[in-house]
Amino acid sequence: MASIALKSFVGLRQTTSENKSIVLSKPTTQTRRNFRINASKSSPRVTGRNLRVAVVGGGPAGGAAAETLAKGGVETFLFERKLDNCKPCGGAIPLCMVGEFDLPLDIIDRRVTKMKMISPSNVAVDIGRTLKPHEYIGMVRREVLDAYLRDRATTAGATVINGLFLKMDLPKSTGSPYVLHYSDYDSKTGGAGEKKTVEVDAVIGADGANSRVAKNINAGEYEYAIAFQERIKISDDKMKYYEDLAEMYVGDDVSPDFYGWVFPKCDHVAVGTGTVTHKGDIKKLQTATRLRARDKIEGGKIIRVEAHPIPEHPRPRRVLDRVALVGDAAGYVTKCSGEGIYFAAKSGRMCAEAIVEGSENGKRMVDESDLRKYLEKWDKTYWPTYKVLDVLQKVFYRSNPAREAFVEMCADEYVQKMTFDSYLYKKVVPGNPLDDLKLAVNTIGSLVRANALRREMEKLSV
Ligand SMILES: Cc1cc2nc3c(=O)[nH]c(=O)nc-3n(C[C@H](O)[C@H](O)[C@H](O)COP(=O)(O)OP(=O)(O)OC[C@H]3O[C@@H](n4cnc5c(N)ncnc54)[C@H](O)[C@@H]3O)c2cc1C
């Protein structure tokens, strides 16, 4: 949830990370002109049945994708290896997700309206002051949210298969099916399940950071952070403090490149941290996070320990032929904040919409150009958000003095408003030019002070 208040960074240009269409250069005597080949929308009709799509992975990306496909007339199979899966996750979701995905309020454990940002020297800044009465950050348990979205996909007509996707055979010719191999746990043939196959026309890989679908299409690797989290049951008295409050700790002790957190759940807190650069030190960083929060979680009992990779950037390839990756499988977690639930659900839905549209509600075969429409829309909508958070991480998470400056900036009401508006609504909100100028001057002031402080600290350590 770190700030994307620095709107001045939003002028950055988007790179073309993937080959979007074939471009032929045709030289003439005077000029060179580019001719784009776009697939004509005369793909063959699917006869005797509707388009068949497999969604691999039943997290927020898969659940949202399967619901949209089924509602759009596509015959949908959703594969999930563990139906009571409790994905290691802080479970913080923005307000816009509640509205856009029509989430019932009873699946939200806590409505956080106060956020404390705590600096390396333990200066705490409250950053929820500008929230309006109806605004909050939702805190969910993933086992609850994921099951809810999967159930909704079932109601819409998707077939949920409790199975482990193993691999797929790619089509041998245009229009021929993908053959998915999986272990079916529904057939109750012992722990290993029964080996089965299914033939489909297209595949959405929503199987998270260790995606097998991504491997199957040689999508390439991404850099990742390792995130570690402990669920800690604290006394009711101590829980009162966290009733509507979350904490973020920054400092070299808790993470050299990320932040530590205490997020409230229904009857416990989730305490965690993450790092890309010092993965081997993750337990040491976790101990430091717990130490920083010790007064507030004292006497607590650790009830669950979990760890999982968090992607740092999109994979080199996200679409190939009739296969598309979404959510963590594609690499859609924002830097700096480590937020991925909303982006997973959004990308799942966006990809499914492109398939529904391209197939004319399941009546026609789709091809790569249909799936690329999802990529184009995605990159256009979210690329600036990712870039801003990337830059913020580089500027403010690089040293303890820079983090002190960051926390100092967070005390500014204008920064808070921009930060929360951007986080809650996933839009970089237009600001007030005078306040923008003040913010720019303050930012420079904070950074200059941080640099001076860093130089002093370096002298001391010589
Ligand atoms: C410790 C931690 C804290 C985090 N905190 C937050 C936070 O507070 N807020 C936030 O927005 N994001 C947070 N994130 C990131 C967030 O958890 C992910 O971005 C999000 O879960 C991505 O959703 P997804 O549906 O793409 O993948 P996942 O949630 O990983 O879901 C993938 C699903 O696929 C299933 N699956 C995998 N392989 C197979 C297979 N072969 N066959 C069948 N099924 C398979 C899995 O069981 C799983 O259910 C955090 C991450 C970590 C690790």
The ligand as an SDF file (V2000), in Angstrom:
LIG
                    3D

 53 58  0  0  0  0  0  0  0  0999 V2000
    3.1680  -13.6660    2.4390 C   0  0  0  0  0  0  0  0  0  0  0  0
    2.4200  -12.9360    1.3550 C   0  0  0  0  0  0  0  0  0  0  0  0
    1.6220  -11.8410    1.6890 C   0  0  0  0  0  0  0  0  0  0  0  0
    0.8700  -11.1940    0.6920 C   0  0  0  0  0  0  0  0  0  0  0  0
    0.0430  -10.1760    1.0670 N   0  0  0  0  0  0  0  0  0  0  0  0
   -0.7710   -9.6000    0.1430 C   0  0  0  0  0  0  0  0  0  0  0  0
   -1.7370   -8.6280    0.5430 C   0  0  0  0  0  0  0  0  0  0  0  0
   -1.8980   -8.3070    1.7150 O   0  0  0  0  0  0  0  0  0  0  0  0
   -2.5180   -8.0790   -0.4330 N   0  0  0  0  0  0  0  0  0  0  0  0
   -2.3990   -8.4190   -1.7550 C   0  0  0  0  0  0  0  0  0  0  0  0
   -3.1160   -7.8850   -2.6020 O   0  0  0  0  0  0  0  0  0  0  0  0
   -1.4960   -9.3640   -2.1490 N   0  0  0  0  0  0  0  0  0  0  0  0
   -0.6960   -9.9720   -1.2410 C   0  0  0  0  0  0  0  0  0  0  0  0
    0.1780  -10.9480   -1.6370 N   0  0  0  0  0  0  0  0  0  0  0  0
    0.2000  -11.3620   -3.0660 C   0  0  0  0  0  0  0  0  0  0  0  0
   -1.0190  -12.2600   -3.3680 C   0  0  0  0  0  0  0  0  0  0  0  0
   -1.0580  -13.3240   -2.4370 O   0  0  0  0  0  0  0  0  0  0  0  0
   -0.9460  -12.8330   -4.7940 C   0  0  0  0  0  0  0  0  0  0  0  0
   -0.6270  -11.8070   -5.6940 O   0  0  0  0  0  0  0  0  0  0  0  0
   -2.2770  -13.4790   -5.2060 C   0  0  0  0  0  0  0  0  0  0  0  0
   -2.5570  -14.5880   -4.3950 O   0  0  0  0  0  0  0  0  0  0  0  0
   -2.2480  -13.9520   -6.6650 C   0  0  0  0  0  0  0  0  0  0  0  0
   -3.4310  -14.6550   -6.9640 O   0  0  0  0  0  0  0  0  0  0  0  0
   -3.4580  -15.7900   -8.1190 P   0  0  0  0  0  0  0  0  0  0  0  0
   -4.8620  -16.2390   -8.2180 O   0  0  0  0  0  0  0  0  0  0  0  0
   -2.7650  -15.2770   -9.3140 O   0  0  0  0  0  0  0  0  0  0  0  0
   -2.5230  -16.9550   -7.5760 O   0  0  0  0  0  0  0  0  0  0  0  0
   -2.6480  -17.8090   -6.2410 P   0  0  0  0  0  0  0  0  0  0  0  0
   -3.3770  -17.0610   -5.2120 O   0  0  0  0  0  0  0  0  0  0  0  0
   -1.2710  -18.2840   -5.9370 O   0  0  0  0  0  0  0  0  0  0  0  0
   -3.5760  -19.0300   -6.6750 O   0  0  0  0  0  0  0  0  0  0  0  0
   -3.1060  -20.0660   -7.4700 C   0  0  0  0  0  0  0  0  0  0  0  0
   -4.0000  -21.2650   -7.2310 C   0  0  0  0  0  0  0  0  0  0  0  0
   -3.6280  -22.2800   -8.1570 O   0  0  0  0  0  0  0  0  0  0  0  0
   -3.5770  -23.5120   -7.4930 C   0  0  0  0  0  0  0  0  0  0  0  0
   -2.6180  -24.3360   -8.2360 N   0  0  0  0  0  0  0  0  0  0  0  0
   -1.2890  -24.1180   -8.3740 C   0  0  0  0  0  0  0  0  0  0  0  0
   -0.7360  -25.0630   -9.1440 N   0  0  0  0  0  0  0  0  0  0  0  0
   -1.7500  -25.9010   -9.5100 C   0  0  0  0  0  0  0  0  0  0  0  0
   -1.8050  -27.0660  -10.3210 C   0  0  0  0  0  0  0  0  0  0  0  0
   -0.7120  -27.5710  -10.8980 N   0  0  0  0  0  0  0  0  0  0  0  0
   -3.0110  -27.6810  -10.4840 N   0  0  0  0  0  0  0  0  0  0  0  0
   -4.1360  -27.1760   -9.8960 C   0  0  0  0  0  0  0  0  0  0  0  0
   -4.1310  -26.0830   -9.1160 N   0  0  0  0  0  0  0  0  0  0  0  0
   -2.9490  -25.4380   -8.9390 C   0  0  0  0  0  0  0  0  0  0  0  0
   -3.1390  -23.1770   -6.0810 C   0  0  0  0  0  0  0  0  0  0  0  0
   -3.5220  -24.1810   -5.1600 O   0  0  0  0  0  0  0  0  0  0  0  0
   -3.8390  -21.8530   -5.8510 C   0  0  0  0  0  0  0  0  0  0  0  0
   -5.1050  -22.0080   -5.2730 O   0  0  0  0  0  0  0  0  0  0  0  0
    0.9620  -11.5950   -0.6700 C   0  0  0  0  0  0  0  0  0  0  0  0
    1.7810  -12.6870   -0.9960 C   0  0  0  0  0  0  0  0  0  0  0  0
    2.5030  -13.3510   -0.0120 C   0  0  0  0  0  0  0  0  0  0  0  0
    3.3470  -14.5310   -0.3930 C   0  0  0  0  0  0  0  0  0  0  0  0
  1  2  1  0
  2  3  1  0
  2 52  2  0
  3  4  2  0
  4  5  1  0
  4 50  1  0
  5  6  2  0
  6  7  1  0
  6 13  1  0
  7  8  2  0
  7  9  1  0
  9 10  1  0
 10 11  2  0
 10 12  1  0
 12 13  2  0
 13 14  1  0
 14 15  1  0
 14 50  1  0
 15 16  1  0
 16 17  1  0
 16 18  1  0
 18 19  1  0
 18 20  1  0
 20 21  1  0
 20 22  1  0
 22 23  1  0
 23 24  1  0
 24 25  2  0
 24 26  1  0
 24 27  1  0
 27 28  1  0
 28 29  2  0
 28 30  1  0
 28 31  1  0
 31 32  1  0
 32 33  1  0
 33 34  1  0
 33 48  1  0
 34 35  1  0
 35 36  1  0
 35 46  1  0
 36 37  1  0
 36 45  1  0
 37 38  2  0
 38 39  1  0
 39 40  1  0
 39 45  2  0
 40 41  1  0
 40 42  2  0
 42 43  1  0
 43 44  2  0
 44 45  1  0
 46 47  1  0
 46 48  1  0
 48 49  1  0
 50 51  2  0
 51 52  1  0
 52 53  1  0
M  END
$$$$
